[in-house]
């Protein structure tokens, strides 16, 4: 089952994390895919924008993208390249890409966005306007983090996942303390295609007795683990 990402956002039941296409502020009607956290709904002018998502070809250049959206995943195709997104447990985004592709997340919602290293040595990016932090982790391929410090803020804050072959990683989103990293088996499980009975947003766990149905009418109620060395650009 396929949907149009221009009209139907990609998310998961019980999650605030969302991927959807929106207009890019200040770019004369240009649209792009945005990673958002929609807690608070549409009451905020930003509509929860965390990152503008840019897709890359095998040479690291911006590439035109076609999307395929289904209840369990969002697939982006860039010529011969492919990138898949799945929302896992908590506020965790799983990403897997094939050859000749890469994906870059631009944090550009506030002039006070910045990036720093945690005591454990991981990169942490801060979307100041949304009061949200996120830690990208690579398992295959290359993770590159950008954010030059300029007096009281960072400029050009972004992170990129790419590789000469298959690349994969995940991103954790949090406000205070980050959740602990999970083992690779958890990522493999979330990236597997879901069966209809377990697709996000569909709850088939309840069963209604025939008598109750009659009273209520007929209403239907990968991955191997290879070290990925983060680096600052």
Backbone torsions as a table, in degrees:
resi	resn	phi	psi	omega
1	UNK	NA	124.3	-177.2
2	UNK	-115.9	147.4	178.4
3	UNK	-129.0	168.2	-179.5
4	UNK	-97.5	115.0	-177.6
5	UNK	-64.5	-19.6	176.5
6	UNK	-69.1	-19.2	-177.2
7	UNK	-122.9	-23.4	-177.1
8	UNK	-121.4	112.8	177.6
9	UNK	-66.7	155.5	175.6
10	UNK	-100.0	124.9	177.6
11	UNK	-153.9	-165.3	178.6
12	UNK	-142.1	147.6	-177.8
13	UNK	-55.0	128.9	177.9
14	UNK	82.4	9.0	-178.4
15	UNK	-115.6	150.1	172.4
16	UNK	-91.4	-19.8	-177.4
17	UNK	-69.1	133.7	-173.8
18	UNK	-146.4	144.7	169.2
19	UNK	-116.9	127.9	179.6
20	UNK	-156.7	157.0	176.9
21	UNK	-87.1	137.9	-177.8
22	UNK	-145.9	165.7	174.2
23	UNK	-71.6	140.6	178.3
24	UNK	-84.6	121.3	-178.5
25	UNK	-57.0	131.7	175.8
26	UNK	77.2	13.9	-177.6
27	UNK	-122.2	33.8	168.8
28	UNK	52.2	52.8	173.7
29	UNK	84.5	-1.8	178.7
30	UNK	-62.6	140.9	179.5
31	UNK	-113.8	150.8	178.9
32	UNK	-151.1	163.7	174.9
33	UNK	-78.6	133.3	179.7
34	UNK	-121.9	140.1	167.7
35	UNK	-90.6	125.1	-172.2
36	UNK	-131.7	157.8	168.6
37	UNK	-124.1	111.2	-165.5
38	UNK	-94.9	19.9	172.5
39	UNK	-60.0	126.8	-175.7
40	UNK	99.0	-5.5	174.7
41	UNK	63.4	-141.5	-176.0
42	UNK	-98.3	20.6	-178.9
43	UNK	-79.5	-14.6	179.8
44	UNK	-100.3	138.7	179.2
45	UNK	-57.9	-31.6	-178.0
46	UNK	-73.5	-17.7	-175.8
47	UNK	56.5	27.7	174.2
48	UNK	80.0	17.0	-179.6
49	UNK	-62.1	126.2	173.3
50	UNK	-106.1	-48.8	-176.4
51	UNK	-143.4	142.8	166.2
52	UNK	-88.9	130.1	-174.7
53	UNK	-99.1	126.0	-179.7
54	UNK	-121.0	135.0	-178.5
55	UNK	-103.4	144.1	-172.4
56	UNK	-121.9	152.2	174.0
57	UNK	-88.9	-171.8	-177.8
58	UNK	-64.7	-18.5	178.9
59	UNK	-96.6	3.8	180.0
60	UNK	81.7	15.2	179.3
61	UNK	-98.2	150.8	177.6
62	UNK	-56.1	138.3	-175.1
63	UNK	-129.1	144.0	173.8
64	UNK	-64.6	145.5	-170.4
65	UNK	-131.9	140.7	170.7
66	UNK	-113.7	138.9	-176.0
67	UNK	-111.8	146.1	171.0
68	UNK	-128.6	117.6	-175.4
69	UNK	-113.7	128.6	173.6
70	UNK	-133.2	170.0	-176.2
71	UNK	-59.8	-25.8	-174.5
72	UNK	-101.6	-15.3	-177.7
73	UNK	-162.0	158.4	171.1
74	UNK	-114.2	126.5	-178.6
75	UNK	-113.8	129.6	176.6
76	UNK	-114.0	128.7	179.8
77	UNK	-115.3	129.5	179.6
78	UNK	-123.8	84.2	-175.8
79	UNK	65.3	-115.3	178.5
80	UNK	-84.9	-10.9	-176.7
81	UNK	-90.5	161.7	179.9
82	UNK	-149.0	141.4	176.2
83	UNK	-134.2	132.7	-179.6
84	UNK	-115.9	140.7	177.0
85	UNK	-121.4	134.3	175.1
86	UNK	-137.2	138.8	176.2
87	UNK	-96.6	123.2	-175.4
88	UNK	-102.6	-149.3	-179.3
89	UNK	-66.2	145.0	180.0
90	UNK	62.0	-148.0	177.2
91	UNK	-101.3	68.2	-177.7
92	UNK	-124.5	127.0	178.8
93	UNK	-104.1	125.1	177.1
94	UNK	-100.2	138.1	-176.1
95	UNK	-132.7	135.1	174.1
96	UNK	-141.3	134.8	-178.7
97	UNK	-131.8	157.9	177.4
98	UNK	-102.4	-168.8	-177.9
99	UNK	-65.7	156.3	176.0
100	UNK	60.8	36.8	179.0
101	UNK	-153.2	158.6	174.1
102	UNK	-159.3	166.0	179.6
103	UNK	-140.4	134.1	-178.7
104	UNK	-122.3	134.5	-179.9
105	UNK	-109.4	114.5	-179.7
106	UNK	-95.1	122.9	175.7
107	UNK	-96.8	108.0	-170.8
108	UNK	-144.4	28.3	-177.6
109	UNK	-84.0	-20.5	-176.0
110	UNK	-146.6	149.2	177.2
111	UNK	-69.7	-10.7	-180.0
112	UNK	-103.3	14.4	171.2
113	UNK	-63.2	145.8	179.9
114	UNK	-155.5	172.1	179.9
115	UNK	-134.5	143.9	178.5
116	UNK	-150.4	169.8	175.9
117	UNK	-98.9	136.6	176.7
118	UNK	-76.7	165.7	176.0
119	UNK	-56.7	-26.5	177.8
120	UNK	-83.3	0.7	177.0
121	UNK	90.4	4.9	179.6
122	UNK	-89.2	153.2	175.3
123	UNK	-79.0	136.4	176.1
124	UNK	-128.8	126.0	178.5
125	UNK	-104.8	144.0	-175.8
126	UNK	-122.8	119.6	171.7
127	UNK	-91.7	92.9	-169.3
128	UNK	-62.0	-40.0	-177.6
129	UNK	-65.1	-25.2	-179.9
130	UNK	-103.3	-0.1	-178.3
131	UNK	52.9	48.1	-175.4
132	UNK	-133.8	138.1	175.9
133	UNK	-114.1	154.0	174.5
134	UNK	-151.3	143.4	-179.0
135	UNK	-116.4	114.6	174.3
136	UNK	-86.5	140.5	178.1
137	UNK	-130.9	131.0	176.9
138	UNK	-100.8	143.5	176.2
139	UNK	-116.2	-34.7	174.1
140	UNK	-132.1	146.6	177.8
141	UNK	85.5	-146.1	-172.6
142	UNK	-127.8	135.5	172.9
143	UNK	-112.4	121.1	178.9
144	UNK	-119.7	131.6	-178.8
145	UNK	-119.0	135.0	-178.1
146	UNK	-123.7	145.0	176.6
147	UNK	166.8	85.3	-178.2
148	UNK	-75.6	129.2	-178.6
149	UNK	-76.0	131.1	-178.3
150	UNK	-134.0	89.6	179.6
151	UNK	62.2	-80.6	-174.9
152	UNK	-119.8	15.1	-178.1
153	UNK	-163.6	172.8	173.7
154	UNK	-106.0	150.7	177.0
155	UNK	-115.3	152.0	179.0
156	UNK	53.2	51.6	-179.2
157	UNK	-76.5	124.2	179.6
158	UNK	-163.7	165.4	168.1
159	UNK	-140.4	150.4	-173.1
160	UNK	-131.9	135.1	170.9
161	UNK	-112.9	128.7	-178.8
162	UNK	-160.6	179.3	178.2
163	UNK	177.6	160.5	177.4
164	UNK	-70.8	-28.1	175.3
165	UNK	-122.0	-135.0	177.9
166	UNK	-70.7	138.4	173.0
167	UNK	-129.0	153.2	178.6
168	UNK	-157.5	157.2	178.4
169	UNK	-175.9	-175.5	175.6
170	UNK	-146.2	165.4	-179.0
171	UNK	-132.0	127.4	175.7
172	UNK	-101.1	137.0	-179.7
173	UNK	-116.6	135.0	-176.2
174	UNK	-161.2	166.6	178.1
175	UNK	-105.3	-36.0	-175.8
176	UNK	-117.5	-81.3	-178.0
177	UNK	-106.4	136.1	-179.3
178	UNK	-72.9	148.4	173.8
179	UNK	-71.2	155.1	179.6
180	UNK	-68.0	148.2	176.2
181	UNK	-62.0	149.9	177.9
182	UNK	-104.7	161.7	-179.8
183	UNK	-71.7	159.7	-177.7
184	UNK	-58.5	-27.3	-179.3
185	UNK	-61.5	-33.2	178.5
186	UNK	-65.5	-41.3	177.7
187	UNK	-63.9	-42.7	179.1
188	UNK	-60.4	-40.5	-178.8
189	UNK	-63.9	-42.9	-177.2
190	UNK	-71.1	-28.3	-178.0
191	UNK	-83.4	-8.3	176.8
192	UNK	-72.0	142.8	175.6
193	UNK	-57.1	137.2	-178.0
194	UNK	-85.2	146.4	172.9
195	UNK	-75.2	154.2	-178.9
196	UNK	-53.1	-33.8	-177.2
197	UNK	-72.5	-15.2	-178.3
198	UNK	-119.9	11.5	-178.4
199	UNK	-64.4	140.6	180.0
200	UNK	-57.3	140.4	176.8
201	UNK	85.7	-3.2	-179.1
202	UNK	-120.5	119.7	-178.1
203	UNK	-111.5	106.1	179.6
204	UNK	-108.8	18.2	-175.1
205	UNK	-77.0	-21.4	-177.4
206	UNK	-90.8	141.4	176.0
207	UNK	-122.5	136.9	-177.7
208	UNK	-110.9	131.6	-179.4
209	UNK	-67.7	154.1	179.1
210	UNK	-57.4	-39.7	-179.3
211	UNK	-62.7	-42.9	-179.3
212	UNK	-69.5	-36.0	179.2
213	UNK	-63.4	-37.3	-179.6
214	UNK	-67.0	-38.5	179.9
215	UNK	-68.1	-37.4	-175.2
216	UNK	-90.6	-2.3	-176.1
217	UNK	88.8	-170.9	-175.7
218	UNK	-94.4	21.0	-177.5
219	UNK	-65.2	123.3	177.7
220	UNK	-66.9	95.4	175.9
221	UNK	-37.7	NA	NA
222	UNK	NA	167.6	-143.8
223	UNK	-152.9	135.2	169.9
224	UNK	-73.0	157.5	-179.1
225	UNK	-104.8	114.6	178.3
226	UNK	-122.1	134.7	-178.1
227	UNK	-56.9	137.6	175.1
228	UNK	-120.6	118.8	-173.9
229	UNK	-94.8	109.4	176.5
230	UNK	-62.5	145.6	174.9
231	UNK	-144.7	151.7	176.5
232	UNK	-92.6	135.2	179.3
233	UNK	-88.9	NA	NA
